[in-house]
């Protein structure tokens, strides 16, 4: 059983790894769209990219609306992967 007193740290580590893997997968899917948006209008800031994603009906990994900070986080995730 996960999360009992004897293996709580192990369960938390597994959950964090699963969350990171899901975030990486979502970032791989949405990054090409972000790049297309940035290529189409290089003057867009993070909020502008978020607005474009929302206008296209693209949802965040948790199913919410995009904000400048969520765009920034995905872009940073990409920078860390290279």
C-alpha positions as CSV (number, residue, x, y, z in Angstrom):
1,X,0.0,0.0,0.0
2,X,1.4,3.4,-0.9
3,X,1.5,6.3,1.6
4,X,1.6,4.4,4.9
5,X,4.1,5.4,7.5
6,X,6.7,3.0,6.4
7,X,7.0,4.1,2.8
8,X,5.6,7.7,2.7
9,X,8.9,9.1,1.3
10,X,8.9,6.5,-1.4
11,X,5.3,7.1,-2.3
12,X,5.9,10.9,-2.5
13,X,8.9,10.4,-4.7
14,X,6.9,8.1,-7.1
15,X,4.1,10.7,-7.2
16,X,6.5,13.5,-8.0
17,X,8.2,11.5,-10.8
18,X,4.7,10.7,-12.3
19,X,3.7,14.3,-12.1
20,X,6.9,15.4,-13.8
21,X,6.5,12.8,-16.5
22,X,3.0,14.0,-17.2
23,X,4.1,17.6,-17.3
24,X,6.9,16.8,-19.7
25,X,4.5,14.9,-22.0
26,X,2.1,17.9,-22.0
27,X,4.9,20.3,-22.7
28,X,6.1,18.2,-25.7
29,X,2.6,18.4,-27.1
30,X,2.0,22.1,-26.6
31,X,5.5,23.5,-27.4
32,X,5.1,23.2,-31.2
33,X,1.9,25.2,-30.9
34,X,3.6,27.9,-28.8
35,X,6.4,28.1,-31.3
36,X,3.9,28.5,-34.2
37,X,2.2,31.3,-32.2
38,X,5.5,33.0,-31.5
39,X,6.6,32.6,-35.1
40,X,3.4,34.2,-36.4
41,X,3.7,37.2,-34.1
42,X,7.2,37.7,-32.6
43,X,5.9,40.7,-30.7
44,X,3.7,38.7,-28.4
45,X,4.6,38.5,-24.7
46,X,3.8,35.6,-22.4
47,X,0.2,36.9,-21.8
48,X,-0.3,37.2,-25.6
49,X,0.8,33.6,-26.1
50,X,-1.5,32.5,-23.3
51,X,-4.4,34.4,-24.9
52,X,-3.7,32.8,-28.3
53,X,-3.6,29.3,-26.7
54,X,-6.9,30.1,-24.9
55,X,-8.5,31.4,-28.2
56,X,-7.5,28.1,-29.9
57,X,-9.2,26.1,-27.1
58,X,-5.9,24.6,-25.9
59,X,-6.1,23.7,-22.2
60,X,-3.3,23.4,-19.7
61,X,-2.2,20.1,-18.3
62,X,-4.7,20.4,-15.6
63,X,-7.5,21.4,-17.9
64,X,-7.5,25.1,-17.1
65,X,-6.9,28.4,-18.9
66,X,-3.5,29.6,-19.9
67,X,-1.8,32.5,-18.1
68,X,1.5,34.2,-18.6
69,X,3.1,32.1,-15.8
70,X,1.9,28.8,-17.2
71,X,3.4,29.7,-20.6
72,X,6.6,30.7,-18.9
73,X,6.7,27.4,-17.0
74,X,6.3,25.3,-20.2
75,X,9.0,27.4,-21.9
76,X,11.4,26.9,-19.0
77,X,10.7,23.2,-18.9
78,X,11.8,23.2,-22.6
79,X,14.9,25.1,-21.8
80,X,15.8,22.6,-19.1
81,X,15.5,19.7,-21.5
82,X,18.0,21.1,-23.9
